[in-house]
Amino acid sequence: MKSSRSLASLPRPVSESPHRVEPLPRLGAALQRAVARRVIGTLGDAPVAFLLPDGQEIRHGSGPPIARVVFRDAAALLRLIAISPELPFGDGYAAGRIDVEGDFQGLLDSAFAAPEPSDLLHRAAARWRTLRRRRNSLRGARENIHHHYDLGNDFYALWLDREMVYTCAYFTTPDASLEAAQLAKMEHVARKLRLSPGESVVEAGCGWGSLALYLARRYGVRVRAFNISAEQIAYARERARKEHLGDRIEFVEDDYRNVSGRYDAFVSVGMLEHVGPEHYADLSRVIDRSLTPDGRGLLHFIGRNRPREFSRWVQRRIFPGAYAPTLCEVGPVLEAADLAVLDVENLRLHYAKTLEHWLARFEAHRDEVAQRFDDAFVRAWRLYLAGSIAAFRTGTLQLFQIVFARARSNAVPWTRADLYAGAA
């Protein structure tokens, strides 16, 4: 029996449904060619081809095409003449009205590497996307998180690692397994926090509980971990029970804004992207009131080099309310609480490799995913994962880790040597 959470059930205006072919006037051959040439010119320098509904082929670049984009109907082609073509392309691909033959990843890499238009019209459209981004109020955050993270634990178990870590891994060597890299990431985070047995840690946004369990098990700390995904919290609590760690870990189904108590360390891995700039002051106050005088913390998040929204397709179909900040945008979170930055690391290529593992595992289970949801869901998530690989490969997205501490605390590391001493 298929899940009710199929791509078709996600909110969208009827006119944008990828499962309907809107009746449009028949496009003449000349007009189809003109539209195709305009769109294909935005895909960078890689040689690609468009196969139009009437059989015409339009080529771009020199040499044999690395990929051929196939349009099943003229409406799917026409809709790409838009200020933000990502939404009609994503919906068209998910519905099978647009297909890609050849190097799908190479096509996306080329598209993400292409210069972004900066004319007045595109700047206005970018501003409009900012205004339309779904906000992460207490109620809105729950709805946004439910949209993505409550698709079923068994769905994510098909393609994540054994620890169910849905954030960037840390590959100590390029050929490390995903399992080894995720354990290495948790160890890397723990070392940056300089934890000692008996200390207390608060985690904002704990996923399926893997980091909290790791810290309690390996470092002997006490952890309170907050999350608003009911399915993830239930999974994490069951793991803690089975591993007899219930006396050291409390998994709290609540918003990070309701964190209370004082802790030696604050950690957030993959949650800041779901806060939104309009709530950074809330996060700053939470960190400030949570840390002891010698407290320290770590923020691990997807970021950018300059302010920019996620595409309309990602915001509507995959991650509503998500925003990847620049370092300058995150700075005030720490500055407002008089927190000192101790270390900044960029793991961008590690996330590209993490996603490569996820996509390969997802493809290996695509039939099971299609049976649980539908073919459109499979195609949408293939595009999401492959597009994310392209974004990190090309530097459109970054992955930052920031370590911070109380400004007046002298209990800070003298060097970074201990981060790399011995095997994880």
C-alpha positions in Angstrom: 0.0 0.0 0.0 1.4 3.4 -1.0 2.0 6.1 1.5 -0.4 9.0 1.5 2.7 11.3 1.5 3.3 11.1 -2.2 4.7 14.0 -4.3 1.1 14.5 -5.6 -0.1 15.2 -2.0 2.4 18.1 -1.5 0.8 21.5 -1.6 0.8 23.3 -5.0 -1.5 25.4 -7.1 -3.5 23.3 -9.4 -2.1 25.1 -12.4 1.4 23.9 -11.4 0.6 20.3 -10.8 3.2 18.1 -12.6 0.6 15.5 -13.2 -1.5 17.6 -15.5 -0.7 18.7 -19.1 -2.3 22.1 -19.4 -4.0 22.7 -22.8 -1.8 25.3 -24.6 -1.9 26.4 -28.2 0.3 24.3 -30.5 3.7 25.8 -30.8 5.1 26.1 -34.3 8.5 24.6 -35.1 10.2 28.0 -35.3 8.8 29.1 -31.9 9.9 25.9 -30.3 13.4 26.4 -31.6 13.5 29.9 -30.4 12.4 28.9 -26.9 14.8 26.0 -26.8 17.8 28.2 -27.8 17.0 30.8 -25.2 16.8 28.2 -22.4 19.7 26.1 -23.5 22.0 29.1 -23.4 21.6 29.4 -19.7 23.1 26.0 -18.9 26.7 26.9 -19.0 29.5 25.7 -21.4 28.9 22.0 -21.3 27.7 20.5 -24.7 24.1 19.5 -24.3 21.1 19.0 -26.5 17.3 19.6 -26.4 15.0 17.1 -28.1 11.8 19.0 -28.8 8.3 17.4 -29.0 8.2 17.6 -32.8 11.5 15.8 -33.1 13.8 18.7 -33.6 17.2 18.7 -31.8 18.9 21.9 -30.6 22.5 21.6 -29.6 24.7 23.8 -27.5 28.4 23.9 -27.0 31.1 22.0 -28.9 31.5 18.2 -29.2 29.0 15.4 -28.6 26.3 16.2 -26.0 27.0 14.9 -22.5 23.2 14.9 -22.0 20.0 15.3 -24.0 17.0 17.0 -22.4 13.8 15.4 -23.8 10.6 17.4 -23.8 7.5 15.2 -24.1 5.1 18.2 -24.8 5.4 21.8 -25.8 3.8 23.1 -22.6 6.7 21.7 -20.6 9.2 23.6 -22.8 7.3 26.8 -22.9 7.1 27.0 -19.1 10.9 27.2 -18.9 10.7 30.8 -20.2 10.4 32.1 -16.6 12.4 34.2 -14.3 12.8 31.2 -12.1 12.7 28.1 -14.4 13.7 25.7 -11.6 10.1 25.2 -10.5 8.7 24.3 -13.9 11.8 22.2 -14.7 11.5 20.3 -11.4 7.8 19.7 -11.7 8.2 18.7 -15.4 11.0 16.3 -14.6 9.1 14.8 -11.7 6.0 14.2 -13.9 8.0 12.7 -16.7 7.1 15.5 -19.1 10.8 16.4 -19.2 13.5 13.6 -19.2 17.2 13.5 -19.3 19.3 11.0 -21.3 23.0 10.7 -20.7 25.0 12.4 -17.9 22.2 13.7 -15.6 24.8 14.8 -13.0 27.0 16.5 -15.5 24.0 18.5 -16.8 23.2 19.7 -13.3 26.8 20.5 -12.5 27.0 22.6 -15.7 23.7 24.4 -14.9 24.8 25.2 -11.3 28.2 26.5 -12.5 26.6 28.9 -15.0 26.6 32.6 -14.1 23.5 33.7 -12.3 21.6 36.6 -14.1 21.9 39.8 -12.1 19.6 42.2 -14.1 16.9 44.2 -12.4 14.2 41.7 -13.2 16.1 38.8 -11.7 17.0 40.8 -8.6 13.4 41.7 -8.1 12.4 38.0 -8.4 15.0 37.1 -5.8 13.6 39.7 -3.5 10.1 38.3 -4.1 11.3 34.7 -3.2 12.6 36.1 0.1 9.3 37.7 0.9 7.4 34.6 0.0 9.6 32.1 2.0 7.5 30.3 4.5 8.4 31.6 8.0 9.5 29.3 10.9 7.2 30.5 13.6 6.4 28.0 16.3 3.6 26.6 14.3 5.2 27.2 10.9 8.4 25.3 11.9 6.4 22.2 12.8 4.6 22.2 9.5 7.8 22.8 7.5 9.7 20.0 9.4 6.8 17.6 9.0 6.7 18.2 5.3 10.2 16.8 4.9 11.3 14.8 7.9 8.1 12.9 8.7 8.1 10.9 5.4 8.7 7.7 7.4 11.7 6.4 9.3 11.7 3.3 7.1 12.1 5.6 4.0 15.2 7.3 5.3 16.6 3.9 6.5 16.7 2.7 2.9 19.6 5.1 2.0 21.1 6.7 5.1 23.9 5.0 7.1 23.3 2.6 9.9 23.3 5.5 12.5 20.6 7.4 10.5 22.6 10.6 10.2 21.1 13.0 7.7 23.8 15.7 7.7 27.2 16.1 6.1 29.7 13.3 6.9 33.5 13.8 7.5 35.7 11.7 5.2 39.1 11.3 6.8 40.1 9.7 3.5 38.2 10.1 0.1 37.5 6.3 -0.1 36.1 6.0 3.5 32.7 4.3 3.7 29.6 6.4 4.5 29.3 4.6 7.9 32.9 5.4 8.8 32.5 9.0 7.6 29.4 9.6 9.7 31.1 8.2 12.8 34.1 10.4 12.1 31.9 13.5 11.8 30.4 12.9 15.2 33.9 12.4 16.7 35.0 15.5 14.9 32.2 17.5 16.5 32.8 16.0 19.9 36.5 16.9 19.8 35.7 20.4 18.8 33.5 20.7 21.8 36.3 19.4 24.1 33.8 17.3 26.2 34.6 15.7 29.5 32.7 12.9 31.4 29.9 14.3 33.5 29.4 17.5 31.5 26.0 18.5 30.2 25.2 19.2 26.5 22.1 20.6 24.9 21.4 19.7 21.3 19.1 21.8 19.1 17.6 19.7 16.3 18.8 16.2 17.0 17.5 14.2 14.0 17.2 10.5 14.8 19.4 11.0 17.9 22.7 9.7 16.6 24.9 12.5 17.8 23.3 12.6 21.3 23.7 8.8 21.6 27.3 9.0 20.4 28.3 11.7 22.9 26.6 10.0 25.8 28.1 6.6 24.9 31.6 7.6 24.0 32.2 10.7 26.2 30.0 10.0 29.2 28.1 13.3 29.0 24.5 14.1 29.8 22.5 15.3 26.8 19.1 17.0 26.4 18.2 16.9 22.7 15.4 18.9 21.2 13.4 18.1 18.0 10.0 18.8 16.6 9.7 15.8 14.3 7.5 13.3 16.2 8.8 10.3 14.1 12.4 11.2 14.7 12.0 11.7 18.5 10.1 8.3 18.8 13.0 6.6 17.0 15.6 8.3 19.1 13.9 7.4 22.4 13.6 3.8 21.4 17.3 3.7 20.5 18.2 5.2 23.9 16.1 2.6 25.6 17.7 -0.3 23.8 21.2 1.0 24.4 20.4 1.6 28.2 21.3 5.3 27.9 18.0 6.6 29.2 19.7 7.9 32.3 22.1 10.1 30.3 19.9 11.3 27.5 16.6 13.1 27.4 15.0 13.4 23.9 12.5 16.3 24.1 9.8 16.8 21.4 9.8 20.6 21.5 11.1 23.6 19.6 14.6 24.9 20.2 13.1 28.2 21.4 11.8 26.4 24.5 15.2 25.1 25.6 15.7 25.7 29.4 18.5 25.0 31.8 22.2 25.6 31.8 24.8 23.5 30.0 28.5 23.2 29.4 28.0 22.9 25.6 25.5 23.8 23.0 25.5 22.0 19.7 23.4 22.2 16.6 24.1 20.1 13.5 21.9 20.7 10.4 19.2 22.8 12.2 20.3 26.4 11.5 19.1 26.1 7.9 15.5 25.7 9.3 15.6 28.7 11.6 15.4 31.6 9.1 17.1 35.0 9.5 14.0 36.5 11.1 14.5 34.2 14.1 18.3 34.4 14.5 17.7 36.7 17.5 15.6 34.0 19.1 18.5 31.5 18.6 21.0 33.9 20.0 19.0 34.3 23.2 18.6 30.6 23.6 22.4 30.0 23.3 23.1 32.8 25.7 20.8 31.7 28.4 21.8 28.0 28.0 25.6 28.3 28.4 27.5 28.2 31.7 30.2 30.9 32.2 32.8 28.6 30.6 30.3 27.2 28.1 31.2 26.6 24.4 29.3 25.5 21.4 29.2 24.4 17.7 27.0 25.3 14.8 27.1 23.0 11.8 25.1 24.2 8.9 24.6 24.6 5.1 25.7 28.1 4.1 26.5 30.4 1.2 29.2 32.9 0.3 26.6 35.6 -0.5 22.9 35.9 0.5 20.6 33.9 -1.8 17.4 32.0 -1.4 16.9 28.3 -2.3 15.1 27.9 -5.6 11.4 28.0 -5.7 11.2 24.3 -6.5 13.3 23.4 -3.4 11.3 25.8 -1.2 7.9 24.4 -2.4 8.6 20.8 -2.9 11.5 19.8 -0.7 12.4 22.2 2.2 9.7 24.8 2.9 11.1 27.6 5.1 14.7 26.6 4.6 17.4 29.3 4.3 21.2 28.8 4.0 23.0 31.8 5.6 26.3 33.4 4.9 28.9 33.7 7.7 28.1 37.4 7.9 24.4 36.6 8.5 25.3 34.1 11.3 27.8 36.5 12.9 25.1 38.5 14.8 23.8 35.3 16.4 27.0 35.1 18.3 27.8 38.8 18.6 24.5 39.6 20.3 25.4 37.1 23.0 29.0 38.3 23.2 30.3 34.9 22.1 33.8 34.5 20.7 34.4 32.6 17.5 37.2 30.1 18.0 37.2 28.1 14.8 35.6 28.1 11.4 35.9 25.1 9.0 34.3 24.6 5.6 33.4 20.9 4.7 31.8 21.7 1.3 33.4 18.8 -0.6 32.6 16.4 2.2 28.9 17.2 1.7 29.2 16.6 -2.0 30.7 13.2 -1.3 28.0 12.4 1.4 25.3 13.2 -1.2 27.0 11.0 -3.8 26.7 8.1 -1.3 23.0 9.0 -0.5 22.1 9.2 -4.2 23.7 5.9 -5.0 21.8 4.2 -2.2 18.6 5.9 -3.1 18.8 4.7 -6.7 19.5 1.2 -5.4 16.2 1.3 -3.6 14.2 3.3 -6.1 11.7 0.5 -6.7 10.9 0.3 -3.0 10.5 4.1 -2.8 8.2 4.1 -5.8 6.1 1.4 -4.2 5.8 3.4 -1.0 5.1 6.7 -2.8 5.1 6.9 -6.6 7.3 7.4 -9.6 7.0 11.2 -9.4 8.3 11.2 -5.8 11.3 9.1 -6.9 12.1 11.5 -9.8 11.7 14.5 -7.5 14.1 13.2 -4.9 16.6 12.1 -7.5 16.6 15.7 -8.8 16.9 17.0 -5.2 19.9 14.8 -4.3 21.7 15.2 -7.6 21.0 19.0 -7.6 22.5 19.2 -4.1 25.6 17.4 -5.3 25.9 20.0 -8.1 25.4 22.8 -5.6 28.2 21.7 -3.3 30.6 20.7 -6.2 30.3 24.2 -7.8 30.4 26.2 -4.6 26.8 27.4 -4.8 26.4 25.9 -1.3 29.0 25.6 1.5 29.1 23.6 4.7 30.3 25.5 7.8 31.2 24.5 11.3 31.7 27.3 13.7 33.1 26.7 17.2 32.5 29.5 19.8 32.8 30.1 23.5 32.0 32.8 26.1 34.1 35.8 25.4 35.5 36.0 28.9 36.3 32.3 29.2 39.9 31.3 29.2 39.1 27.6 29.1 39.7 27.5 25.4 42.1 25.3 23.4 45.7 26.5 22.9 46.0 24.8 19.5 43.9 22.6 17.2 46.4 19.7 17.3 44.1 17.5 19.5 41.5 17.5 16.8 43.7 15.3 14.7 45.6 13.3 17.3 45.0 9.6 16.9 42.2 7.7 15.1 38.6 8.5 15.7 
